[in-house]
């Protein structure tokens, strides 16, 4: 990094919390420490009330290397603890708040009240606003982004959205990989190409929510090549009964394998080894680790042209890009993918990305100019 080394506090979910947010927060702490900063990682003892997060919030075994000395003092039920945590961070040169949901905003405002105005704070927004919004989302995010000294987002579109909520400086940088297994695993390692066979099976992986377009994929699967199967592996945020009914209505019972529930890291390689491609039929997106994950396992990707997918997937080289929320377009993409010889050719084009330079640029965008 081009900045002077300093003391940086990172506030956000970390192990034993699961999922991409916890992986990113932990990886960020490791990377900042490796760059020479003194890093404090403040995480949660209890992040959300259960009714706001229908899936499993925590796991018993780490899926990466925990950051040494991670503190778990924050509790959504204890506003007094928010202020005390912030006050303990006043000696830092920078406070980074990992923002995954507007639900975190009251706690983050309490932390910032304890921090005071002398220590700069950056709101690192995974999503500026949720894909499925509630009436309170915009007012809460306005409060937070106007109180922060700067904002970091993961796409130009998210930067535009943030600038509509605050006059604070907004930067964007592509989100680098923070995959299960931890920062010690080498970037750019050879992709695992499995047994090289065409399995006539696709994979939909990760949390199932309406904006991710699983219903569009099921309709495209029914209209596309008749011998292709689909595995759906991930937690359902509601809608499991409706998905099962849609599978029956489309006559896909023998072709769709629904595996609801959190997928442990140890089970991920087997899922990708059995798939010809990962399908990301999202209606909207900001940033996702799933393209990087597929490529790490040597698997091509079929994705819609939303968020950063078109920049991560090279259409016709290591995957296929199509229009979002369009059954006919996705059906065409599936047919294109399964043209004779195409699964093998696209798989041969998959190359894992060296994320070292991406992390360097990301840390500079985060701390550049803020650490003195």
CORGIBEL-V637407 format. One record per backbone hydrogen bond with DSSP energy under -1.0 kcal/mol. NH is the residue of the N-H (numbers start at 0). CO is the residue of the C=O. Records with the same first field share a line. If there is no record, write none. Layout:
NH=CO ; CO
//
This chain:
7=37
8=93
9=39
10=95
11=41
16=13
17=56
22=18
23=19
24=20
25=21
26=22
27=23
28=24
29=25
30=26
31=27
32=28
33=29
34=30
35=32
36=31
37=5
39=7
41=9
42=70
44=73
45=73
51=48
52=49
58=15
69=66
70=40
73=42
75=45
77=74
80=77
82=78
83=79
84=80
85=81
86=82
87=83
88=85
89=86
91=88
92=6
93=6
94=119
95=8
96=121
97=10
98=123
103=100
104=101
107=103
108=104
109=105
110=106
111=107
112=108
113=109
114=110
115=111
121=94
122=149
123=96
124=151
125=98
136=133
139=135
140=136
141=137
142=138
143=139
144=140
145=141
146=142
147=143
148=120
149=120
150=168
151=122
152=170
158=154
159=155
160=156
161=157
162=158
164=161
165=161
170=150
172=152
180=62
181=178
184=181
187=352
195=192
201=228
202=276
203=230
205=232
207=234
211=208
212=209
216=212
217=213
218=214
219=215
220=216
221=217
222=218
223=219
227=224
228=199
229=254
230=201
231=256
232=203
233=258
236=207
237=235
242=238
243=239
244=240
245=241
246=242
247=243
248=244
249=245
250=247
251=246
254=251
255=251
256=229
258=231
260=233
266=263
270=266
271=267
272=268
273=269
274=271
275=200
277=299
278=202
279=301
282=210
283=210
292=288
293=289
294=290
295=291
296=292
297=294
298=293
300=317
301=277
302=319
303=279
304=321
305=303
308=305
310=307
311=307
312=308
315=318
316=313
317=313
319=300
321=302
329=325
330=326
331=327
332=328
333=329
334=330
335=331
336=332
337=333
338=335
341=338
344=340
345=341
346=342
347=343
349=346
358=354
359=355
360=356
361=357
362=358
363=359
364=360
365=361
366=362
367=363
369=366
370=366
//
